[in-house]
Amino acid sequence: MKTATTLERITKGIASKHRLSILSLLVRQKNLDVDVISQRLSLGYKTTAEHLRKMFIAGLITKEYEGNYVLHSLTPLGKKVAVFLQRL
């Protein structure tokens, strides 16, 4: 089992309905930039960027820099969390 600190970091990474929506979106499609995510979920750009930052800190997503874009995808941990949440 993971340490309490690690579990706290992970749960904070999904502790928002918007972060859960982002997680669900990234399950269906990887390599999305902030603008695409914000448009698809009808969230503000800055709000989306902040949620992605928190998810990155939690280790749920990766960032890949491609030109002027930062593409986001789920990490293996993010995929495990998504599977776990789908089972709830």
C-alpha positions, 0 to 999 in steps of 0.5 A: 500500500502507498504511504499516507502522504502519497495517497493524500497527493493522489486524492487531492489530484482528483478532488474536484468535479472538474478534475474528474471530468478532465480525467475522464476526457483524457481516458478517451483521448490523449495528447490534448492541450489546455485550450482543447480541454477547456473548450470541450468541458466549457471551463475557463482557460486559467481554471483548466490550466490550474486543474491540470497543474494540480493533476500533474503535481499528483502524478496523474498526468504528463506534459509533453511539449510540442512546439507552442503546445503542451499536450497532456496525457494520463500517466500509468498511475492516472490510468489506474485511478481512472479504472478504480473510479469507473468501478465505484 
